Amino acid sequence: MSQALFNALLELGDDHLILGHRVSEWCGHAPLLEEDLAMPNMALDNIGASRNLYTYAGVVEGKGRDEDQIAYLRLDREYKNCLLVERPNEDFAHTMLKQLFFAAFMEPYWQAALSSSDETVRGIAGKAVKEMAYHIRHAGEWVIRLGDGTDESAERMRAAVEEMTPYVEELFTMSEDAQACAENGILPDRKAIRLHWNQTISNIFDQALLELPEVKFPQLGGRTGHHGEEMGFLLSQLQYVQRAYPGMSW
């Protein structure tokens, strides 16, 4: 189970790290001063969760790697994040919708993880679940505000829904490692989260005057390391300091 748990923790850690990096790109560029403060804080929530997950993954692996080595010293094909979180920000509508889709999945996921058979997983979930609840509220309010706003904001939000929805299915996809962890009560079954996710999104979309489109061809591949070209550009920024100054201490 050690190898399965290590890989499953990487999936979760990579999701949070990459989304955290994407959200951090709004620092200094958000449309409101309040958002210029809120966005970096939510990015730090995700990056903090990734640190906890990577630290535990390093312990499970037993090879002496810490969270920094796991985060910064891998190639793009070694990352297991879903494709949704690596999508470029495009505009504020895309970012808020991506935040909502992810948080609406992770909040019930962490709720379920509070009953994990693994004490460390329970500890990580206890902190993360509170943060995800806030992320749902924040992103949901913006989706409603934009979807039921001006003609332009509504059009931008509808365009974001069309572009981002094909990437949602991967949130519920179970790798063999995640399945093994679920069967042993260590991590939740991702498929069991779908009903809760549907209810959260339906409630918000009703208020935002939005509809989820039918997706015939979901976009998958991130869990097996098959990422879009944007992932390479993202990692060139994320890993720059570590690559330029290997092993540097602060």
Summary of the structure (lengths in Angstrom):
residues: 250
radius of gyration: 17.6
end to end distance: 35.4
largest distance: 54.8
contacts: 816
relative contact order: 0.16
helix: 73%
strand: 0%
